[in-house]
């Protein structure tokens, strides 16, 4: 018999396991996949690094600073701001206080009016004085309504906010709760977005190492398929084995968590995306810098990220790696989507040649996030919803993000200590 069974070796489960083990509990994590990480996955192949879908980390996330050794991840930061792209036209929008070299480009940017730039700086100052946790308790309107109420122009919304925050929330209509805009804008203003040199899965691997060092046991290729709580005891079905424990943390994906606990409030409505990875010889690559490229014209694709420009470890010498992300679950096959990416890049960089642009990989991720319309937090399950000696840990108890997952693991551990 063990003290605590943790079902799921994603970010939330690993954080919960570490804190419980540090408090002296005997903890076993069961993860159905062959590696830890949950939705945060990385594949290394032929010298390239492929994260499962375009993912980045916000260095200012409070839970990230608490749970991770960020410097040990060898963070490779994007340059603040973004490149706004449309046919035969590109411009840069950045924070001149954090990226002084981009100040002239930002000041001369005609895609975003001066009044909107001033509103961005004003909002940055306003949010600097608000605690992050307080921001999540606000909201109640869509991001689009919030921006309009603040006075941002339609031009700013369509050319910058829609593709940029569409990339963060996977919702280019900006129908997501405005609390998420405020939270992420504050994080962007106070830190960097980055990828680890070895890929995004370096984060859960570090969390797993920390959990093991604290005394937790992690078993992979071991799925919890059934849970029962009774008489102050938990029994977990793991393959053909029955494991008994004093308590349990359910930290699986939302659909599995709902099946294990019978809690209908766990959000299972998916928001998906498709990310494609392309290679191009360095001597033929356009100069993109280290900024995310936003498609100001439409969402085909929504964004392109020059990954190897940001993290040289993501591609072999002499090659560049790009990711292109489509929102939702498009019906077109891989080659049809790739043709749209090539057409978009040709229109943005008409002086460059993309004949050698090679599609390397396509990741279709039907469940990247759960839907977060205005007021979504009112319907999320409480971590104690299973009752008794079982608790939930997952971003679906807070908000759909790495911050939400990491924080939920600490909350779950505190409830069982």
C-alpha positions as CSV (number, residue, x, y, z in Angstrom):
1,X,0.0,0.0,0.0
2,X,1.2,3.5,-0.9
3,X,0.2,6.8,0.6
4,X,-0.8,8.6,-2.6
5,X,-1.5,7.4,-6.1
6,X,-1.1,10.1,-8.8
7,X,-3.0,9.2,-12.0
8,X,-1.2,11.0,-14.8
9,X,2.4,12.1,-15.3
10,X,1.7,15.5,-17.0
11,X,2.8,18.8,-15.5
12,X,0.1,18.9,-12.9
13,X,0.7,15.3,-11.7
14,X,4.4,15.7,-11.5
15,X,4.2,18.9,-9.5
16,X,1.7,17.3,-7.1
17,X,4.0,14.2,-6.7
18,X,7.0,16.3,-5.9
19,X,5.3,18.4,-3.2
20,X,3.7,15.4,-1.6
21,X,6.9,13.5,-1.6
22,X,8.7,16.5,-0.1
23,X,6.2,16.4,2.8
24,X,7.1,12.8,3.5
25,X,4.3,11.0,1.7
26,X,5.0,7.8,-0.2
27,X,3.9,8.7,-3.7
28,X,3.6,6.7,-6.9
29,X,2.8,8.3,-10.3
30,X,1.2,6.1,-13.0
31,X,1.5,7.5,-16.6
32,X,-0.1,5.7,-19.5
33,X,2.4,6.9,-22.1
34,X,6.0,5.7,-22.3
35,X,7.3,9.2,-21.2
36,X,6.1,11.9,-18.9
37,X,4.7,15.2,-20.2
38,X,1.0,14.9,-21.0
39,X,0.3,17.4,-23.8
40,X,3.8,18.7,-23.6
41,X,5.8,16.4,-26.0
42,X,9.0,16.7,-28.0
43,X,10.4,14.5,-30.8
44,X,14.0,14.6,-32.0
45,X,14.5,13.4,-35.5
46,X,17.3,13.8,-38.1
47,X,18.8,16.7,-36.2
48,X,15.5,18.5,-35.8
49,X,13.4,19.2,-32.7
50,X,9.7,19.0,-33.0
51,X,7.4,20.0,-30.2
52,X,3.9,18.6,-30.4
53,X,2.1,21.7,-31.7
54,X,3.6,25.2,-31.4
55,X,4.2,25.7,-27.7
56,X,6.1,28.3,-25.8
57,X,6.8,29.1,-22.2
58,X,6.2,32.4,-20.3
59,X,9.1,33.1,-18.0
60,X,7.0,35.3,-15.8
61,X,4.5,32.7,-14.9
62,X,4.5,32.6,-11.1
63,X,4.2,28.8,-10.9
64,X,7.0,28.3,-13.5
65,X,9.3,30.4,-11.4
66,X,8.4,28.3,-8.3
67,X,8.4,24.8,-9.8
68,X,11.1,25.0,-12.5
69,X,14.8,25.8,-12.7
70,X,14.3,28.0,-15.8
71,X,18.0,28.6,-16.3
72,X,18.7,24.9,-16.3
73,X,16.4,24.6,-19.3
74,X,18.7,26.8,-21.3
75,X,15.9,29.1,-22.4
76,X,16.0,30.4,-25.9
77,X,13.8,33.6,-25.9
78,X,11.8,35.1,-28.8
79,X,12.4,38.8,-29.4
80,X,9.5,40.7,-27.7
81,X,6.7,41.7,-30.0
82,X,5.8,40.3,-33.4
83,X,6.2,40.8,-37.2
84,X,2.8,41.7,-38.8
85,X,2.7,40.3,-42.3
86,X,0.4,40.7,-45.2
87,X,1.0,40.4,-49.0
88,X,4.1,42.4,-50.0
89,X,4.1,44.1,-46.6
90,X,5.7,43.5,-43.2
91,X,6.0,45.7,-40.0
92,X,7.2,45.3,-36.5
93,X,5.4,45.9,-33.3
94,X,7.5,45.7,-30.1
95,X,7.9,47.2,-26.7
96,X,10.6,49.8,-27.1
97,X,11.3,49.8,-23.4
98,X,12.3,46.1,-23.5
99,X,13.6,46.0,-27.1
100,X,15.1,49.5,-27.7
101,X,16.6,48.4,-31.1
102,X,13.1,47.9,-32.4
103,X,11.9,51.4,-31.3
104,X,12.2,53.0,-34.7
105,X,10.3,50.2,-36.5
106,X,7.6,50.3,-33.9
107,X,7.2,54.0,-34.0
108,X,7.0,54.0,-37.8
109,X,4.6,51.0,-37.9
110,X,1.6,52.0,-39.9
111,X,-0.4,48.8,-39.2
112,X,-0.9,50.0,-35.6
113,X,-1.9,53.6,-35.0
114,X,-0.1,55.8,-32.5
115,X,-3.2,56.0,-30.3
116,X,-3.2,52.2,-30.1
117,X,0.5,52.1,-29.2
118,X,-0.1,54.5,-26.4
119,X,-3.0,52.4,-25.2
120,X,-0.8,49.4,-25.0
121,X,1.7,51.3,-22.9
122,X,-1.1,52.6,-20.6
123,X,-2.5,49.1,-20.2
124,X,0.9,47.8,-19.4
125,X,1.3,50.3,-16.6
126,X,-2.2,49.6,-15.2
127,X,-1.7,45.8,-15.1
128,X,1.8,46.1,-13.5
129,X,0.1,47.0,-10.2
130,X,-2.3,44.1,-10.2
131,X,-1.5,40.6,-8.7
132,X,-1.7,37.9,-11.4
133,X,-4.2,35.8,-9.4
134,X,-6.6,38.8,-9.2
135,X,-6.6,39.1,-12.9
136,X,-8.1,35.6,-13.3
137,X,-11.0,36.6,-11.1
138,X,-11.9,39.5,-13.5
139,X,-13.1,39.0,-17.0
140,X,-16.7,38.3,-17.9
141,X,-16.5,39.8,-21.4
142,X,-14.8,38.5,-24.6
143,X,-11.3,39.7,-25.5
144,X,-12.8,41.5,-28.5
145,X,-15.3,43.4,-26.3
146,X,-12.5,44.2,-23.8
147,X,-10.3,45.7,-26.5
148,X,-13.2,47.7,-27.9
149,X,-14.2,49.0,-24.5
150,X,-10.6,50.1,-23.8
151,X,-10.6,52.1,-27.0
152,X,-8.4,50.0,-29.3
153,X,-9.2,50.5,-33.0
154,X,-10.7,47.8,-35.2
155,X,-7.5,48.1,-37.3
156,X,-5.4,47.1,-34.3
157,X,-7.7,44.3,-33.4
158,X,-7.8,42.7,-36.8
159,X,-4.1,43.2,-37.8
160,X,-2.4,42.4,-34.4
161,X,-4.7,41.2,-31.6
162,X,-6.6,38.7,-33.6
163,X,-3.6,36.7,-35.0
164,X,-1.5,37.2,-31.9
165,X,-4.0,36.3,-29.2
166,X,-5.6,33.9,-31.6
167,X,-2.3,32.1,-31.4
168,X,-2.4,32.1,-27.6
169,X,-6.1,31.1,-27.2
170,X,-6.5,29.3,-30.5
171,X,-9.5,31.6,-31.0
172,X,-9.0,34.2,-33.7
173,X,-12.5,35.5,-33.2
174,X,-11.3,36.7,-29.7
175,X,-14.3,35.1,-28.0
176,X,-12.2,33.9,-25.1
177,X,-12.7,35.4,-21.6
178,X,-10.9,38.7,-21.3
179,X,-9.2,37.7,-18.0
180,X,-6.9,35.5,-20.1
181,X,-5.9,38.5,-22.2
182,X,-5.1,40.6,-19.1
183,X,-3.1,37.8,-17.5
184,X,-1.1,36.9,-20.5
185,X,-0.5,40.5,-21.5
186,X,0.9,41.2,-18.0
187,X,3.2,38.1,-18.3
188,X,4.4,39.2,-21.7
189,X,5.2,42.7,-20.3
190,X,7.1,41.3,-17.4
191,X,9.0,38.4,-18.9
192,X,10.0,36.5,-22.0
193,X,8.5,33.8,-24.1
194,X,10.9,31.0,-24.8
195,X,11.5,27.4,-25.8
196,X,14.0,25.2,-23.9
197,X,17.1,24.4,-26.0
198,X,16.1,20.7,-25.9
199,X,12.5,21.2,-26.6
200,X,9.4,21.8,-24.5
201,X,9.4,18.3,-23.0
202,X,12.5,19.3,-21.1
203,X,10.1,20.9,-18.6
204,X,8.2,17.8,-17.6
205,X,11.4,15.8,-17.6
206,X,12.9,18.3,-15.2
207,X,9.8,18.1,-13.0
208,X,10.0,14.3,-13.1
209,X,13.6,14.4,-12.0
210,X,12.7,16.7,-9.1
211,X,9.8,14.4,-8.1
212,X,12.1,11.4,-8.1
213,X,14.8,13.3,-6.1
214,X,12.1,14.0,-3.5
215,X,11.3,10.4,-3.2
216,X,8.4,9.8,-5.6
217,X,8.1,6.7,-7.8
218,X,7.1,7.3,-11.5
219,X,5.9,4.3,-13.5
220,X,5.3,4.8,-17.3
221,X,3.3,2.6,-19.7
222,X,1.0,2.2,-16.7
223,X,-2.5,3.6,-17.1
224,X,-5.0,4.0,-14.3
225,X,-8.2,2.7,-15.7
226,X,-10.4,2.7,-12.7
227,X,-10.7,4.3,-9.3
228,X,-12.8,3.7,-6.2
229,X,-12.7,5.5,-2.9
230,X,-14.3,3.9,0.2
231,X,-13.6,3.7,3.9
232,X,-10.7,6.2,3.8
233,X,-9.0,4.2,1.2
234,X,-8.5,4.3,-2.6
235,X,-8.1,1.4,-5.0
236,X,-6.7,2.1,-8.4
237,X,-6.9,-0.4,-11.3
238,X,-3.5,-0.2,-13.2
239,X,-3.5,-2.8,-16.0
240,X,-4.2,-6.1,-14.4
241,X,-3.0,-4.9,-11.0
242,X,-5.0,-3.3,-8.1
243,X,-3.1,-0.7,-6.1
244,X,-4.3,0.5,-2.7
245,X,-3.6,3.9,-1.3
246,X,-4.7,6.4,1.3
247,X,-5.5,9.1,-1.2
248,X,-5.3,9.9,-4.9
249,X,-4.6,12.8,-7.2
250,X,-6.4,12.6,-10.5
251,X,-4.2,14.4,-13.0
252,X,-5.0,12.8,-16.3
253,X,-6.4,14.5,-19.4
254,X,-9.9,16.0,-19.0
255,X,-11.8,13.2,-20.8
256,X,-10.1,10.4,-18.7
257,X,-10.5,12.4,-15.5
258,X,-14.2,12.7,-16.2
259,X,-14.4,9.0,-16.8
260,X,-12.5,8.1,-13.6
261,X,-14.4,10.5,-11.3
262,X,-17.9,10.8,-13.0
263,X,-17.6,14.6,-12.6
264,X,-19.6,16.3,-15.4
265,X,-18.1,19.7,-14.7
266,X,-14.7,18.7,-16.1
267,X,-14.5,20.6,-19.4
268,X,-14.1,18.3,-22.3
269,X,-15.1,20.6,-25.2
270,X,-11.8,20.7,-27.3
271,X,-10.1,23.6,-29.0
272,X,-7.6,22.2,-31.5
273,X,-4.9,23.3,-34.0
274,X,-2.7,21.9,-36.7
275,X,1.0,22.7,-36.7
276,X,3.3,22.0,-39.6
277,X,7.1,22.0,-39.6
278,X,9.2,23.1,-42.5
279,X,12.9,23.1,-43.4
280,X,14.7,25.5,-45.6
281,X,18.5,25.8,-46.4
282,X,19.9,28.7,-44.4
283,X,21.5,30.2,-47.5
284,X,18.0,30.6,-49.0
285,X,16.1,31.7,-45.9
286,X,14.7,35.2,-45.5
287,X,15.7,37.3,-42.6
288,X,13.0,36.9,-40.0
289,X,14.7,37.7,-36.8
290,X,13.4,36.0,-33.7
291,X,9.8,37.3,-33.7
292,X,6.6,35.3,-34.3
293,X,5.2,36.2,-37.7
294,X,1.5,37.1,-37.6
295,X,-0.8,36.7,-40.6
296,X,-2.7,39.9,-40.7
297,X,-4.7,38.9,-43.7
298,X,-6.3,35.6,-42.7
299,X,-5.7,32.5,-40.6
300,X,-4.2,30.3,-43.4
301,X,-1.8,29.9,-41.4
302,X,-2.5,32.0,-38.4
303,X,1.2,32.3,-37.4
304,X,4.7,31.2,-38.5
305,X,7.5,30.8,-36.0
306,X,11.2,30.9,-37.0
307,X,12.1,28.2,-34.5
308,X,15.8,27.7,-35.4
309,X,16.4,31.4,-35.5
310,X,15.3,31.4,-31.9
311,X,16.9,28.1,-30.8
312,X,19.7,27.0,-33.1
313,X,19.4,23.5,-31.5
314,X,16.1,22.9,-33.2
315,X,17.7,22.4,-36.7
316,X,21.0,20.9,-38.0
317,X,23.7,23.1,-39.3
318,X,22.9,24.8,-42.6
319,X,19.1,24.4,-42.2
320,X,16.3,26.5,-40.8
321,X,13.2,25.2,-39.1
322,X,9.8,27.0,-39.2
323,X,6.5,26.1,-37.7
324,X,3.2,27.2,-39.1
325,X,0.0,26.9,-37.1
326,X,-3.6,26.6,-38.4
327,X,-6.4,27.1,-35.9
328,X,-9.1,24.5,-35.4
329,X,-9.2,21.2,-37.2
330,X,-9.0,21.9,-40.9
331,X,-10.2,19.2,-43.3
332,X,-7.4,19.8,-45.9
333,X,-4.7,17.1,-46.1
334,X,-1.1,17.9,-45.1
335,X,0.1,18.8,-48.6
336,X,-2.9,21.2,-49.2
337,X,-2.1,23.0,-45.9
338,X,1.6,23.1,-46.8
339,X,0.8,24.7,-50.1
340,X,-1.1,27.5,-48.2
341,X,2.0,28.1,-46.0
342,X,4.2,28.4,-49.1
343,X,1.8,30.8,-50.7
344,X,1.7,32.9,-47.6
345,X,5.5,33.0,-47.1
346,X,6.0,34.0,-50.8
347,X,3.5,36.8,-50.4
348,X,5.2,38.1,-47.2
349,X,8.8,37.7,-48.5
350,X,8.5,38.3,-52.3
351,X,12.3,38.6,-52.7
352,X,13.0,35.2,-51.1
353,X,12.7,31.8,-52.8
354,X,10.7,29.0,-51.1
355,X,11.1,26.4,-53.8
356,X,13.3,24.3,-51.4
357,X,10.9,24.7,-48.5
358,X,10.3,21.1,-47.3
359,X,7.4,19.9,-45.2
360,X,8.9,17.7,-42.5
361,X,6.0,17.0,-40.1
362,X,2.4,17.7,-39.4
363,X,0.9,17.5,-35.9
364,X,-2.9,17.5,-35.7
365,X,-3.8,18.3,-32.1
366,X,-7.6,18.0,-31.7
367,X,-7.4,18.9,-27.9
368,X,-4.9,21.6,-27.3
369,X,-7.0,23.6,-24.9
370,X,-10.5,23.5,-23.5
371,X,-13.0,26.2,-24.5
372,X,-12.9,29.3,-22.3
373,X,-15.7,31.7,-23.1
374,X,-16.6,34.6,-20.8
375,X,-17.4,33.3,-17.3
376,X,-15.9,29.9,-18.0
377,X,-14.3,29.7,-14.5
378,X,-17.8,29.6,-12.9
379,X,-18.3,26.1,-14.3
380,X,-14.9,24.6,-13.7
381,X,-14.7,21.8,-11.1
382,X,-13.3,22.4,-7.7
383,X,-10.2,20.4,-7.0
384,X,-12.1,18.7,-4.1
385,X,-15.0,17.7,-6.4
386,X,-14.3,13.9,-6.3
387,X,-14.8,14.1,-2.5
388,X,-13.2,12.3,0.4
389,X,-9.5,11.4,-0.2
390,X,-9.4,12.2,-3.9
391,X,-8.6,15.5,-5.5
392,X,-8.2,16.8,-9.1
393,X,-5.1,18.4,-10.6
394,X,-5.1,19.8,-14.1
395,X,-5.4,23.1,-15.9
396,X,-9.1,22.4,-16.2
397,X,-9.4,23.3,-12.5
398,X,-8.0,26.8,-13.2
399,X,-7.4,27.9,-16.8
400,X,-6.0,26.3,-19.9
401,X,-2.3,27.0,-19.8
402,X,1.0,25.7,-18.5
403,X,0.6,28.1,-15.6
404,X,-2.8,26.6,-14.8
405,X,-1.4,23.0,-14.9
406,X,1.6,23.8,-12.7
407,X,-0.4,25.7,-10.2
408,X,-3.1,23.1,-10.0
409,X,-0.5,20.5,-9.0
410,X,0.6,22.5,-6.0
411,X,-3.0,23.1,-5.0
412,X,-3.8,19.4,-5.1
413,X,-0.7,18.6,-3.0
414,X,-1.6,21.2,-0.4
415,X,-5.1,19.7,-0.1
416,X,-3.7,16.2,0.8
417,X,-1.0,17.3,3.2
